[in-house]
């Protein structure tokens, strides 16, 4: 049986966002232990914005793919209706 779990990864790496955690490797490990694979949604423009400071988000995406998870595009760019970011 295949179980997919989807996460918008750009929110996780947004340093100004109060949500925790700010990394995905722990979640990947938990899901792998359960035989699940994660689908990481990403807004490509975020890779050139603050959520990818120092390339952290890009490295996490490459690591996730290397571990058998999937990265999909969530649009290219959009603004948050609450903060305008």
NORBEL-V938768 format. One record per residue. N is the residue number from 1. PSI is psi in whole degrees, -180 to 180 (999 if undefined). D_LAST is the distance of its C-alpha to the last C-alpha in Angstrom with 1 decimal. Layout:
BEGIN
n=N psi=PSI d_last=D_LAST
n=N psi=PSI d_last=D_LAST
END
This chain:
BEGIN
n=1 psi=136 d_last=38.6
n=2 psi=131 d_last=35.0
n=3 psi=123 d_last=32.2
n=4 psi=145 d_last=28.6
n=5 psi=129 d_last=25.7
n=6 psi=136 d_last=22.1
n=7 psi=136 d_last=19.0
n=8 psi=103 d_last=15.4
n=9 psi=-27 d_last=15.6
n=10 psi=-29 d_last=12.1
n=11 psi=-36 d_last=11.5
n=12 psi=-40 d_last=14.8
n=13 psi=3 d_last=14.1
n=14 psi=107 d_last=10.8
n=15 psi=-25 d_last=12.7
n=16 psi=-4 d_last=10.6
n=17 psi=136 d_last=11.2
n=18 psi=-10 d_last=14.7
n=19 psi=145 d_last=15.9
n=20 psi=154 d_last=18.9
n=21 psi=175 d_last=20.2
n=22 psi=33 d_last=18.2
n=23 psi=165 d_last=20.5
n=24 psi=-8 d_last=22.2
n=25 psi=-37 d_last=25.7
n=26 psi=-42 d_last=27.2
n=27 psi=-42 d_last=26.0
n=28 psi=-44 d_last=27.4
n=29 psi=-44 d_last=30.7
n=30 psi=-48 d_last=31.0
n=31 psi=-39 d_last=30.4
n=32 psi=-40 d_last=32.8
n=33 psi=-24 d_last=35.4
n=34 psi=2 d_last=35.2
n=35 psi=19 d_last=35.6
n=36 psi=160 d_last=32.1
n=37 psi=145 d_last=29.6
n=38 psi=139 d_last=25.8
n=39 psi=115 d_last=23.6
n=40 psi=116 d_last=20.3
n=41 psi=134 d_last=17.5
n=42 psi=142 d_last=15.2
n=43 psi=110 d_last=12.6
n=44 psi=-36 d_last=14.5
n=45 psi=-29 d_last=11.9
n=46 psi=-22 d_last=10.8
n=47 psi=-15 d_last=14.3
n=48 psi=12 d_last=13.8
n=49 psi=-177 d_last=10.7
n=50 psi=-32 d_last=10.9
n=51 psi=-17 d_last=11.6
n=52 psi=30 d_last=14.7
n=53 psi=126 d_last=16.0
n=54 psi=11 d_last=19.7
n=55 psi=12 d_last=19.6
n=56 psi=-46 d_last=19.6
n=57 psi=-41 d_last=17.7
n=58 psi=-44 d_last=19.8
n=59 psi=-40 d_last=22.9
n=60 psi=-38 d_last=22.2
n=61 psi=-44 d_last=21.8
n=62 psi=-42 d_last=25.1
n=63 psi=-44 d_last=26.8
n=64 psi=-44 d_last=26.0
n=65 psi=-42 d_last=27.4
n=66 psi=-24 d_last=30.4
n=67 psi=5 d_last=31.0
n=68 psi=9 d_last=31.2
n=69 psi=176 d_last=27.8
n=70 psi=142 d_last=25.7
n=71 psi=129 d_last=22.3
n=72 psi=156 d_last=21.0
n=73 psi=131 d_last=18.2
n=74 psi=78 d_last=15.6
n=75 psi=-162 d_last=14.8
n=76 psi=-44 d_last=13.6
n=77 psi=137 d_last=10.1
n=78 psi=162 d_last=8.1
n=79 psi=145 d_last=5.1
n=80 psi=131 d_last=5.3
n=81 psi=-21 d_last=8.1
n=82 psi=-44 d_last=8.2
n=83 psi=-11 d_last=5.4
n=84 psi=-1 d_last=3.8
n=85 psi=999 d_last=0.0
END
